[in-house]
Amino acid sequence: MAKNASYRVQLRRRREGKTDYQARKALVTSRKPRLVTRSSLKNVEAQIIIAKPHGDEVLVAANSRELIKSFGWKAPTGNIPAAYLTGLLVGLKAKAAGITEAILDLGLVSPTKGSRTFAVLSGVVDAGVEVPHSEEKIVKERIKGEHIAKYAKNLGADSEEYTVKFSQYTAHGVAPEKIAEHFAKVKADIIAGTKSTKLPVEVAKPKTAAKEITFKTVETAPKEKAPTKVKEEKPAKITPVKEKAGPKTTKGKASKATPKEKVAKEKAPKAKTEVEPKAPKEKVSKKGGKKA
């Protein structure tokens, strides 16, 4: 439950116990291949992985089931000797692919002394791949299975506990007391099989080990450049300036006076017109004579 406003939910893979993001950041920023080991009760898996922007890429991988299919391993595939042989197999594949160094990625597994994780690491180191580690974490006696043989001798072949705990060994025809001899034989077969370049699984070569490609230079005549078209400048359009039209005049008709002119005419004094005197009419007498 959230206790305050600054509470932040952890990422999904961290909640599920799959990824320690703080440790992963340190491993990825080192820019070196990672040796990833994951184990269950019946199998051990080892991979050499490199981080890319789009995700992790598996360069080489090996599983303890390959020991049964390709090299005749008859003991269980989840014990420490099987873990060492799986690490040896993935280490030899890495050498064939040109990988010379790696760093151990434990994930969320606690680094317990003598565990299967460090048995895988021991096999990878014996194959010739440099992995930084401490020798204190590796127990050489447990790698060969000597602790299994010692425990089987203490129980005795006639005891019921012996038949229950070592039923898988006896079912495949391997006595637990002779596990060290069987281990040495399978180890020799793995080394011989990788030396003859007959790996049971195809090895994915990293991009860094790719062959250099040489290009032949062919002299060619220089290409003539096509003449560049010069854009013709269009003459600027001249827009005629319209003159303000004066007062419209009509032929034969007097122009209309403006209101101001009308007012000025009304205020102006009217000029007196001289009237010519009319000539006196001559009177005509009834007798026919004219009077002056």
ChimeraX attribute file (.defattr): number of C-alpha atoms within 10 A of each C-alpha:
attribute: neighborCount
match mode: 1-to-1
recipient: residues
	/A:1	5
	/A:2	8
	/A:3	6
	/A:4	7
	/A:5	6
	/A:6	7
	/A:7	9
	/A:8	8
	/A:9	10
	/A:10	9
	/A:11	11
	/A:12	10
	/A:13	11
	/A:14	13
	/A:15	11
	/A:16	9
	/A:17	11
	/A:18	12
	/A:19	16
	/A:20	15
	/A:21	13
	/A:22	8
	/A:23	13
	/A:24	13
	/A:25	10
	/A:26	10
	/A:27	18
	/A:28	15
	/A:29	9
	/A:30	10
	/A:31	13
	/A:32	14
	/A:33	23
	/A:34	23
	/A:35	25
	/A:36	21
	/A:37	25
	/A:38	17
	/A:39	17
	/A:40	10
	/A:41	9
	/A:42	11
	/A:43	17
	/A:44	26
	/A:45	21
	/A:46	26
	/A:47	23
	/A:48	25
	/A:49	20
	/A:50	19
	/A:51	16
	/A:52	10
	/A:53	5
	/A:54	6
	/A:55	8
	/A:56	11
	/A:57	14
	/A:58	17
	/A:59	20
	/A:60	26
	/A:61	24
	/A:62	23
	/A:63	22
	/A:64	25
	/A:65	19
	/A:66	16
	/A:67	22
	/A:68	15
	/A:69	11
	/A:70	15
	/A:71	17
	/A:72	14
	/A:73	22
	/A:74	20
	/A:75	24
	/A:76	19
	/A:77	23
	/A:78	18
	/A:79	23
	/A:80	23
	/A:81	27
	/A:82	28
	/A:83	30
	/A:84	27
	/A:85	30
	/A:86	32
	/A:87	34
	/A:88	28
	/A:89	30
	/A:90	26
	/A:91	33
	/A:92	25
	/A:93	28
	/A:94	27
	/A:95	17
	/A:96	18
	/A:97	16
	/A:98	15
	/A:99	22
	/A:100	15
	/A:101	20
	/A:102	22
	/A:103	21
	/A:104	18
	/A:105	20
	/A:106	19
	/A:107	17
	/A:108	12
	/A:109	13
	/A:110	9
	/A:111	13
	/A:112	11
	/A:113	14
	/A:114	17
	/A:115	18
	/A:116	26
	/A:117	29
	/A:118	27
	/A:119	29
	/A:120	32
	/A:121	30
	/A:122	25
	/A:123	23
	/A:124	29
	/A:125	20
	/A:126	15
	/A:127	20
	/A:128	16
	/A:129	22
	/A:130	16
	/A:131	17
	/A:132	12
	/A:133	14
	/A:134	8
	/A:135	11
	/A:136	8
	/A:137	17
	/A:138	21
	/A:139	15
	/A:140	13
	/A:141	10
	/A:142	19
	/A:143	26
	/A:144	22
	/A:145	22
	/A:146	19
	/A:147	14
	/A:148	19
	/A:149	16
	/A:150	13
	/A:151	13
	/A:152	20
	/A:153	12
	/A:154	9
	/A:155	13
	/A:156	12
	/A:157	15
	/A:158	8
	/A:159	9
	/A:160	10
	/A:161	13
	/A:162	17
	/A:163	16
	/A:164	9
	/A:165	10
	/A:166	18
	/A:167	15
	/A:168	16
	/A:169	17
	/A:170	13
	/A:171	11
	/A:172	12
	/A:173	11
	/A:174	17
	/A:175	18
	/A:176	24
	/A:177	18
	/A:178	15
	/A:179	20
	/A:180	18
	/A:181	13
	/A:182	18
	/A:183	20
	/A:184	13
	/A:185	13
	/A:186	20
	/A:187	21
	/A:188	11
	/A:189	14
	/A:190	21
	/A:191	14
	/A:192	12
	/A:193	16
	/A:194	16
	/A:195	12
	/A:196	8
	/A:197	10
	/A:198	10
	/A:199	16
	/A:200	17
	/A:201	12
	/A:202	10
	/A:203	15
	/A:204	15
	/A:205	17
	/A:206	16
	/A:207	8
	/A:208	8
	/A:209	10
	/A:210	9
	/A:211	7
	/A:212	6
	/A:213	5
	/A:214	6
	/A:215	6
	/A:216	5
	/A:217	6
	/A:218	6
	/A:219	6
	/A:220	6
	/A:221	6
	/A:222	6
	/A:223	6
	/A:224	6
	/A:225	6
	/A:226	6
	/A:227	6
	/A:228	6
	/A:229	6
	/A:230	6
	/A:231	6
	/A:232	6
	/A:233	6
	/A:234	6
	/A:235	6
	/A:236	6
	/A:237	6
	/A:238	6
	/A:239	6
	/A:240	6
	/A:241	6
	/A:242	6
	/A:243	6
	/A:244	6
	/A:245	6
	/A:246	6
	/A:247	8
	/A:248	7
	/A:249	10
	/A:250	9
	/A:251	6
	/A:252	6
	/A:253	7
	/A:254	8
	/A:255	11
	/A:256	12
	/A:257	8
	/A:258	8
	/A:259	8
	/A:260	8
	/A:261	10
	/A:262	11
	/A:263	10
	/A:264	9
	/A:265	10
	/A:266	9
	/A:267	8
	/A:268	8
	/A:269	7
	/A:270	8
	/A:271	6
	/A:272	6
	/A:273	6
	/A:274	6
	/A:275	6
	/A:276	6
	/A:277	6
	/A:278	6
	/A:279	6
	/A:280	6
	/A:281	6
	/A:282	9
	/A:283	10
	/A:284	11
	/A:285	9
	/A:286	7
	/A:287	6
	/A:288	7
	/A:289	9
	/A:290	10
	/A:291	8
	/A:292	6
